[in-house]
Amino acid sequence: MTERRAYPSDLSDARWELIEPVLSAWRYERHGRALGFGRPAQHDLREIMNAILYVDRTGCQWAYLPHDFPPHQTVYGYFAKWQKDGIFAQLNGLLRDLVRQQEGRNAEPSACVIDAQSVKTSTSVPARSQGIDAGKKIVGGKRSILIDTLGLLLAVLVTAARVQDSTADRELLDQAATNHPTLRKVWVDGGYRKHFIEHAATLGVDLEIVQRAPGTRGFTPIPKRWAVERMYGWLMLHRRLARDYETLPARSEAMIHLAMTDLMARRLPGESTVSWRDPRSPNQICSTG
């Protein structure tokens, strides 16, 4: 890797050790089987991932990547290939299992929480991928997420904001039930309809609606569902997710997987996530990852 001044979003050695086997295996599958007859790779995988994390964390456009990273066309090309090949989802699943085991939980969860977040989209997002959330008065897209009780991502689906929560989450729950057959309990808010509850039952999942107590004012954590609100806070540490900038819903989902990969990779070795509240100087932050 070319020597350069580190950015706060760069992978530390400990985090790179967690991620490197998956990326190296991907590169071998695509290039290694050529048995020396293919063109050798020109760019370091760690630098490519550092550049992608820089975009996810800072929210900059690909063309505005600092020049000490590989060319932005190359970086975006890797991002697109990794998204298409499911590498970001694979990393999310691998690190989630490790975090759960570190917390003394089984690798496979038995309970989850579903929620949806409507976000504004940029001008680069095609009109067909946008819509109007009449309830929240937002023109843009909708992120439907399913997390475990630790706040770790199990499934995500990005749609136009006009799509009803129960419609998107039916597909989300089907996906989660297939990938995590141990799921038996799901908590949701009060906006879900009877047919969604019945659909959950057909999957062997008990759906429970958790609502705010009558008369409650101001911010009050809601039992079981507070974890999903905390997760939204975690995601907003990554400025690329403050608005939906991706031209394809699948790329938006990849950015969310990437943000969770970054957070869990820091959590496993005990590294803190850098934010504007961090009292350390930039040099101290970079030296500790």
ZAMARGU-4260 file (C-alpha; in steps of 0.2 Angstrom, whole numbers, plus 5000, padded with zeros to 4 digits):
<rodrens>
0) 5000/5000/5000 | 5007/5017/4995 | 5012/5027/5010 | 5001/5043/5013 | 4994/5052/5028
5) 4980/5043/5035 | 4961/5048/5035 | 4950/5045/5050 | 4940/5033/5040 | 4954/5022/5035
10) 4955/5004/5041 | 4966/5000/5056 | 4976/4984/5055 | 4964/4975/5067 | 4949/4980/5056
15) 4958/4975/5040 | 4962/4958/5047 | 4943/4955/5049 | 4939/4961/5031 | 4954/4955/5021
20) 4949/4937/5019 | 4933/4940/5011 | 4940/4953/4998 | 4955/4942/4995 | 4944/4927/4991
25) 4934/4938/4980 | 4949/4943/4970 | 4955/4925/4968 | 4938/4919/4962 | 4939/4933/4948
30) 4957/4933/4944 | 4966/4919/4953 | 4959/4905/4942 | 4967/4913/4927 | 4983/4904/4933
35) 4994/4918/4928 | 4987/4922/4911 | 4976/4936/4917 | 4981/4954/4919 | 4988/4956/4937
40) 4978/4968/4949 | 4985/4985/4949 | 4977/4992/4965 | 4978/4987/4983 | 4962/4980/4990
45) 4964/4989/5007 | 4966/5006/4998 | 4951/5002/4988 | 4941/4999/5003 | 4948/5014/5012
50) 4942/5025/4997 | 4924/5017/4998 | 4923/5020/5017 | 4929/5038/5014 | 4914/5041/5002
55) 4902/5032/5014 | 4908/5042/5029 | 4911/5059/5022 | 4897/5059/5009 | 4907/5066/4995
60) 4905/5062/4977 | 4915/5049/4969 | 4924/5061/4958 | 4929/5071/4973 | 4939/5058/4981
65) 4956/5064/4986 | 4970/5061/4973 | 4980/5050/4985 | 4967/5036/4983 | 4966/5026/4967
70) 4957/5034/4953 | 4938/5037/4957 | 4933/5027/4942 | 4942/5012/4948 | 4935/5014/4966
75) 4917/5015/4960 | 4920/5000/4948 | 4925/4990/4963 | 4910/4996/4973 | 4898/4991/4959
80) 4906/4974/4957 | 4906/4971/4976 | 4888/4976/4977 | 4883/4965/4963 | 4893/4950/4970
85) 4885/4952/4987 | 4902/4956/4996 | 4895/4970/5007 | 4880/4959/5013 | 4893/4945/5016
90) 4904/4956/5026 | 4889/4962/5036 | 4883/4944/5040 | 4901/4938/5045 | 4904/4953/5057
95) 4887/4952/5064 | 4889/4934/5069 | 4906/4938/5077 | 4898/4953/5087 | 4884/4942/5093
100) 4896/4929/5099 | 4907/4942/5107 | 4891/4948/5116 | 4887/4930/5122 | 4873/4927/5110
105) 4870/4913/5097 | 4876/4918/5080 | 4858/4916/5073 | 4845/4928/5081 | 4828/4922/5087
110) 4820/4940/5088 | 4820/4955/5078 | 4813/4973/5075 | 4806/4980/5059 | 4805/4999/5055
115) 4805/5010/5040 | 4814/5027/5037 | 4809/5039/5023 | 4824/5050/5016 | 4825/5063/5003
120) 4834/5059/4987 | 4847/5069/4977 | 4844/5074/4959 | 4855/5059/4953 | 4841/5047/4958
125) 4829/5042/4944 | 4811/5048/4946 | 4805/5030/4945 | 4815/5026/4962 | 4807/5041/4971
130) 4789/5044/4978 | 4780/5054/4991 | 4778/5048/5009 | 4761/5057/5012 | 4762/5054/5031
135) 4779/5062/5033 | 4778/5074/5018 | 4795/5068/5011 | 4798/5066/4992 | 4812/5052/4991
140) 4815/5034/4995 | 4811/5023/5010 | 4823/5011/5019 | 4815/4997/5027 | 4826/4988/5039
145) 4826/4972/5050 | 4838/4971/5065 | 4841/4960/5079 | 4839/4965/5097 | 4857/4971/5098
150) 4853/4983/5084 | 4863/4974/5070 | 4857/4973/5053 | 4848/4957/5047 | 4840/4963/5031
155) 4837/4980/5022 | 4826/4984/5007 | 4826/5001/4998 | 4810/5007/4989 | 4802/5023/4983
160) 4794/5032/4998 | 4776/5029/4991 | 4777/5010/4995 | 4767/5006/5010 | 4777/4999/5025
165) 4767/4983/5026 | 4771/4980/5008 | 4789/4982/5009 | 4791/4974/5025 | 4782/4958/5019
170) 4796/4956/5007 | 4809/4960/5020 | 4802/4947/5032 | 4801/4934/5019 | 4820/4937/5016
175) 4824/4937/5034 | 4814/4921/5038 | 4823/4912/5023 | 4841/4918/5029 | 4837/4916/5047
180) 4826/4902/5050 | 4828/4903/5069 | 4817/4920/5070 | 4802/4917/5080 | 4798/4935/5086
185) 4796/4952/5078 | 4791/4969/5085 | 4784/4983/5075 | 4775/5000/5077 | 4756/5003/5076
190) 4756/5006/5057 | 4755/4988/5051 | 4739/4980/5045 | 4731/4964/5049 | 4736/4955/5033
195) 4755/4958/5038 | 4752/4950/5055 | 4744/4935/5047 | 4758/4934/5035 | 4771/4933/5049
200) 4761/4919/5057 | 4762/4909/5041 | 4781/4910/5043 | 4780/4904/5061 | 4785/4922/5067
205) 4775/4930/5082 | 4772/4948/5077 | 4769/4960/5092 | 4764/4979/5090 | 4773/4990/5102
210) 4766/5008/5104 | 4769/5023/5113 | 4759/5025/5130 | 4744/5036/5128 | 4748/5054/5134
215) 4766/5052/5132 | 4775/5069/5127 | 4793/5072/5121 | 4806/5059/5117 | 4803/5043/5127
220) 4811/5026/5122 | 4799/5013/5117 | 4802/4996/5124 | 4810/4984/5111 | 4809/4997/5097
225) 4822/5009/5104 | 4836/4998/5097 | 4830/5003/5079 | 4830/5022/5083 | 4848/5020/5090
230) 4853/5011/5074 | 4847/5026/5064 | 4859/5036/5074 | 4873/5025/5070 | 4869/5026/5052
235) 4869/5045/5052 | 4887/5045/5057 | 4890/5041/5039 | 4885/5056/5029 | 4882/5047/5013
240) 4866/5041/5021 | 4860/5058/5027 | 4851/5058/5010 | 4849/5045/4996 | 4862/5048/4983
245) 4863/5031/4974 | 4855/5029/4957 | 4850/5011/4960 | 4841/5005/4976 | 4853/4990/4977
250) 4868/5003/4978 | 4858/5011/4992 | 4857/4995/5001 | 4875/4992/4999 | 4879/5009/5007
255) 4869/5003/5022 | 4878/4986/5023 | 4895/4996/5021 | 4891/5007/5036 | 4886/4993/5047
260) 4902/4984/5042 | 4912/4999/5047 | 4903/5000/5064 | 4905/4982/5068 | 4923/4981/5062
265) 4926/4995/5075 | 4916/4986/5089 | 4925/4969/5088 | 4942/4976/5092 | 4936/4989/5104
270) 4939/5004/5093 | 4927/5019/5095 | 4918/5027/5080 | 4925/5044/5077 | 4912/5058/5078
275) 4913/5077/5080 | 4911/5074/5098 | 4928/5065/5099 | 4939/5076/5110 | 4955/5068/5102
280) 4965/5077/5089 | 4965/5070/5071 | 4982/5063/5072 | 4977/5053/5088 | 4961/5047/5079
285) 4971/5041/5064 | 4984/5032/5074 | 4970/5022/5083 | 4960/5018/5068
</rodrens>
